[in-house]
Amino acid sequence: MRYFVLLAIVVTAQIGAAWATGDVNTARPGASFATVQAETAAACDRLCADDTLCMAWSFHGNACELKAVVPSAIAQEGAISGISTR
């Protein structure tokens, strides 16, 4: 029984971490100070968190746009965006 409780905690934490990666099919156009390549939205999120100027980010294709402010979110198919976790 303890095994199942521990497994449920780990699975719940992993699902929560995946959801925290950003808003799917959402972009934040404008205010980009850098565009860099990233393999995943999670990598883009990490790049933003590690940059002291970055307040938000948008990821589409392999492009990660780092934002100096938090622009309004708009619907955009295939984009993922988020606000800095810092």
C-alpha positions as CSV (number, residue, x, y, z in Angstrom):
1,M,0.0,0.0,0.0
2,R,2.8,2.4,0.8
3,Y,4.3,1.8,-2.6
4,F,1.1,2.9,-4.3
5,V,0.9,6.1,-2.2
6,L,4.5,7.0,-3.1
7,L,3.8,6.2,-6.7
8,A,0.7,8.4,-6.8
9,I,2.7,11.3,-5.2
10,V,5.5,11.0,-7.8
11,V,3.0,10.8,-10.8
12,T,1.1,13.8,-9.5
13,A,4.3,15.8,-9.1
14,Q,5.4,14.9,-12.7
15,I,2.0,15.9,-14.1
16,G,2.0,19.2,-12.2
17,A,5.5,19.9,-13.5
18,A,4.4,19.2,-17.1
19,W,1.4,21.6,-16.8
20,A,3.6,24.3,-15.3
21,T,5.7,24.4,-18.5
22,G,3.4,27.0,-20.2
23,D,0.1,27.8,-21.9
24,V,-0.4,25.6,-24.9
25,N,-1.6,27.2,-28.2
26,T,-0.9,30.6,-26.7
27,A,1.7,33.3,-27.8
28,R,2.8,36.5,-26.2
29,P,3.8,38.7,-29.2
30,G,6.1,41.7,-28.9
31,A,8.7,42.9,-26.4
32,S,11.3,40.2,-27.4
33,F,14.9,41.0,-26.5
34,A,16.3,37.7,-27.7
35,T,15.3,34.8,-29.9
36,V,17.3,31.6,-29.3
37,Q,16.9,28.0,-30.4
38,A,15.5,25.6,-27.8
39,E,14.5,21.9,-28.2
40,T,11.4,22.1,-25.9
41,A,9.1,24.6,-24.2
42,A,10.5,23.4,-20.9
43,A,14.0,24.4,-22.1
44,C,12.7,27.8,-23.2
45,D,11.1,28.3,-19.7
46,R,14.4,27.4,-18.1
47,L,16.3,29.9,-20.4
48,C,13.9,32.6,-19.3
49,A,14.2,31.7,-15.6
50,D,18.0,31.9,-15.9
51,D,18.0,35.4,-17.5
52,T,17.5,38.3,-15.1
53,L,15.9,40.5,-17.8
54,C,13.3,37.9,-18.9
55,M,9.8,38.3,-17.6
56,A,7.9,36.0,-20.1
57,W,8.6,33.7,-23.1
58,S,7.0,32.2,-26.2
59,F,8.1,29.0,-27.9
60,H,7.1,27.8,-31.4
61,G,9.0,25.6,-33.7
62,N,12.4,25.5,-32.2
63,A,12.4,29.3,-31.5
64,C,12.3,30.6,-28.0
65,E,11.5,34.3,-27.7
66,L,12.6,35.9,-24.4
67,K,10.5,38.9,-23.4
68,A,11.5,41.9,-21.3
69,V,7.9,42.5,-20.2
70,V,4.8,40.3,-20.0
71,P,2.8,40.9,-23.2
72,S,-0.8,40.0,-23.4
73,A,-1.5,36.4,-24.4
74,I,-3.2,35.6,-27.7
75,A,-4.3,32.3,-29.2
76,Q,-1.8,30.9,-31.7
77,E,-1.9,27.3,-32.8
78,G,1.3,25.4,-32.0
79,A,2.8,28.1,-29.7
80,I,3.5,27.7,-26.0
81,S,4.1,30.6,-23.7
82,G,4.6,31.4,-20.1
83,I,5.7,33.8,-17.5
84,S,9.1,33.6,-15.8
85,T,9.1,31.3,-12.8
86,R,11.6,33.6,-11.0
